[in-house]
Amino acid sequence: QVQLVESGGGLVQAGGSLRLSCAASGRTFSSYAMGWFRQAPGKEREFVAGQTWSNGSAIVEDSVKGRFTISRDNAKNTVYLQMNSLKPEDTAVYYCAADSGVGRFVRRSRSSYNFWGQGTQVTVSS
């Protein structure tokens, strides 16, 4: 059974930074792709960034490009989301997810991800 545990959320002022972590356990993840999603109140869950375990191929959504960076530590089975220059509109619950279907590239579709963490709240005050 795959387990994903997020941490690192919290309250930060606009312009500040946070680093989210997602610790993965229960499988060998070398063939997986990992994604970060977020869901603001009253909105759909949306893709933010993703990266493959195998070759590190990564994509970041335009809405956060230049501010958010995704990275991984294979030895620790941990994926990170570094968030800089945070804005109030970044306020959401952030979820880590694992896609076991295709490991060579990242998919944006929420339905492609079959394992999810419990989420961590990020609140950005103005």
Phi, psi and chi 1 to 4 in degrees:
 res  aa     phi    psi   chi1   chi2   chi3   chi4
   1 GLN       -  129.9 -177.0   70.2   15.1      -
   2 VAL   -82.4  134.1  172.8      -      -      -
   3 GLN  -123.5  134.2  -72.3 -171.4  -37.6      -
   4 LEU  -124.3  125.8  -56.0  174.6      -      -
   5 VAL  -125.5  115.8  179.5      -      -      -
   6 GLU   -90.1  153.0  -57.9  101.2  -27.6      -
   7 SER  -154.5  166.6   61.3      -      -      -
   8 GLY   105.8   -5.0      -      -      -      -
   9 GLY   -72.1  173.1      -      -      -      -
  10 GLY   162.8 -166.4      -      -      -      -
  11 LEU  -103.9  130.0  173.4   63.9      -      -
  12 VAL  -143.1  151.4   64.4      -      -      -
  13 GLN   -79.0  155.3  -72.0 -171.8  -28.5      -
  14 ALA   -55.1  136.9      -      -      -      -
  15 GLY    93.2  -11.2      -      -      -      -
  16 GLY   -83.2 -175.7      -      -      -      -
  17 SER  -132.0  152.8  -61.1      -      -      -
  18 LEU  -144.3  152.3  -75.5  173.4      -      -
  19 ARG  -122.8  119.1 -171.7  176.8   79.6  156.7
  20 LEU   -91.9  144.7  -55.2 -177.0      -      -
  21 SER  -122.3  147.5  -60.2      -      -      -
  22 CYS  -132.8  108.4  172.8      -      -      -
  23 ALA   -92.2  123.9      -      -      -      -
  24 ALA  -108.1  141.2      -      -      -      -
  25 SER  -148.4  162.3   61.5      -      -      -
  26 GLY   103.5  -13.5      -      -      -      -
  27 ARG  -147.8  172.9  -69.5  -81.3  177.8   91.6
  28 THR   -91.2  118.9  -60.2      -      -      -
  29 PHE   -96.4    8.7  -66.3   92.5      -      -
  30 SER   -59.6  -24.2   59.0      -      -      -
  31 SER  -102.0   10.9   61.2      -      -      -
  32 TYR   -99.7  163.2  -77.4   41.6      -      -
  33 ALA  -116.8  145.6      -      -      -      -
  34 MET  -115.9  142.7  -57.9  -62.4  -67.4      -
  35 GLY  -133.0  153.4      -      -      -      -
  36 TRP  -112.4  131.3  -75.9   99.7      -      -
  37 PHE  -123.8  164.6  -70.5   74.9      -      -
  38 ARG  -143.1  153.6   66.0 -175.9 -178.8 -175.3
  39 GLN  -139.3  114.7 -172.3  166.9   17.1      -
  40 ALA   -89.1  157.4      -      -      -      -
  41 PRO   -55.3  129.0  -27.1   35.6      -      -
  42 GLY    76.8    6.9      -      -      -      -
  43 LYS  -121.2  163.7  -65.8 -171.3  175.9 -178.9
  44 GLU   -74.0  153.9  -66.6  -71.7  -40.7      -
  45 ARG   -70.9  130.4 -168.3  171.2  -60.8 -173.3
  46 GLU  -124.3  149.2   63.8  176.4    0.3      -
  47 PHE   -71.5  138.9  176.7   83.6      -      -
  48 VAL  -113.8  -50.4  175.9      -      -      -
  49 ALA  -162.7  158.9      -      -      -      -
  50 GLY  -154.4  158.4      -      -      -      -
  51 GLN  -153.1  145.3 -172.7  170.6   38.6      -
  52 THR   -87.3  148.0   60.1      -      -      -
  53 TRP   -70.9  -38.4  -79.0  110.5      -      -
  54 SER   -70.3  -54.5   57.7      -      -      -
  55 ASN  -115.5    1.4   58.8   13.5      -      -
  56 GLY    74.7    8.5      -      -      -      -
  57 SER   -58.7  130.3  175.1      -      -      -
  58 ALA  -134.8  150.3      -      -      -      -
  59 ILE  -135.4  148.7   56.1  173.8      -      -
  60 VAL  -132.6  134.8  178.5      -      -      -
  61 GLU   -64.9  149.8  -78.4  -61.6   85.6      -
  62 ASP   -58.6  -32.8  -73.5  -16.2      -      -
  63 SER   -65.0  -20.9   58.3      -      -      -
  64 VAL  -124.0    0.7  -58.8      -      -      -
  65 LYS   -61.2  136.9 -167.4  170.0  -69.3 -177.5
  66 GLY    89.7  -15.4      -      -      -      -
  67 ARG  -115.6  -35.7  -60.1 -171.7  -62.8  121.4
  68 PHE  -108.4  143.4  -70.4   14.1      -      -
  69 THR  -134.3  134.9  -56.9      -      -      -
  70 ILE  -105.3  142.3 -172.7  169.5      -      -
  71 SER  -150.5  170.5   62.9      -      -      -
  72 ARG  -142.9  155.3   77.9 -152.0 -168.4  -75.9
  73 ASP  -123.8  101.5 -175.9  -29.8      -      -
  74 ASN   -62.3  -36.1  -72.3   23.2      -      -
  75 ALA   -65.3  -30.5      -      -      -      -
  76 LYS   -99.7   -1.0  -64.7 -177.9  178.9  179.9
  77 ASN    51.6   44.9  -88.2    0.2      -      -
  78 THR  -129.8  136.4  -60.0      -      -      -
  79 VAL  -112.8  142.5  177.0      -      -      -
  80 TYR  -120.9  152.2  -56.8   98.1      -      -
  81 LEU  -128.9  105.6 -174.5   67.6      -      -
  82 GLN   -86.6  123.0  178.2   66.5   44.7      -
  83 MET  -119.3  115.5  -54.3 -174.8  -64.2      -
  84 ASN  -115.1  163.9  -61.4  -32.6      -      -
  85 SER    48.3   49.4  -58.5      -      -      -
  86 LEU   -65.1  146.0  -77.0  160.5      -      -
  87 LYS  -120.8  156.7  -55.9  175.3 -179.2  180.0
  88 PRO   -54.9  -32.5  -29.4   36.7      -      -
  89 GLU   -72.4   -5.5   50.4  -96.7   44.0      -
  90 ASP   -83.8   -6.8  -65.5  -41.8      -      -
  91 THR   -61.0  124.4  -65.7      -      -      -
  92 ALA  -177.3  170.6      -      -      -      -
  93 VAL   -88.5  128.2  177.5      -      -      -
  94 TYR  -103.7  131.8  -77.2   72.0      -      -
  95 TYR  -118.6  140.9  -63.2   90.2      -      -
  96 CYS   -98.2  143.7  173.6      -      -      -
  97 ALA  -144.9  154.3      -      -      -      -
  98 ALA  -121.3  134.9      -      -      -      -
  99 ASP  -111.8  110.6  174.0    2.1      -      -
 100 SER   -91.2   -0.3   62.8      -      -      -
 101 GLY   -77.8  -49.2      -      -      -      -
 102 VAL  -132.7  123.5 -178.3      -      -      -
 103 GLY  -100.0   -4.8      -      -      -      -
 104 ARG   -90.9  -19.0  -59.5 -176.0  -52.2  -81.0
 105 PHE  -149.2  165.5   55.4   87.9      -      -
 106 VAL   -94.7  137.0  176.3      -      -      -
 107 ARG  -108.2  144.5  -64.2 -171.9  -74.2 -170.6
 108 ARG   -90.4  -20.9  -73.9 -178.4  167.1   86.6
 109 SER   -71.0  130.6  171.4      -      -      -
 110 ARG   -58.6  -34.2 -171.1  175.3   65.4 -177.1
 111 SER   -69.7  -13.6   61.8      -      -      -
 112 SER   -77.7  -16.9  -61.5      -      -      -
 113 TYR   -97.8  124.8  -68.3   78.5      -      -
 114 ASN  -107.9   -2.8   42.6   -8.5      -      -
 115 PHE  -132.2  138.4  -58.9  102.2      -      -
 116 TRP  -134.7  147.3  -68.3   83.0      -      -
 117 GLY   -84.5 -179.8      -      -      -      -
 118 GLN   -84.3  -13.6   81.1  -72.5   -8.4      -
 119 GLY    94.3  151.9      -      -      -      -
 120 THR  -136.2  135.5 -175.0      -      -      -
 121 GLN   -81.6  131.7  176.0   70.3   46.5      -
 122 VAL  -119.4  123.6  171.6      -      -      -
 123 THR  -124.7  123.9  -57.0      -      -      -
 124 VAL  -113.0  118.7 -175.5      -      -      -
 125 SER   -93.6  148.3   62.0      -      -      -
 126 SER   -88.4      -   57.3      -      -      -
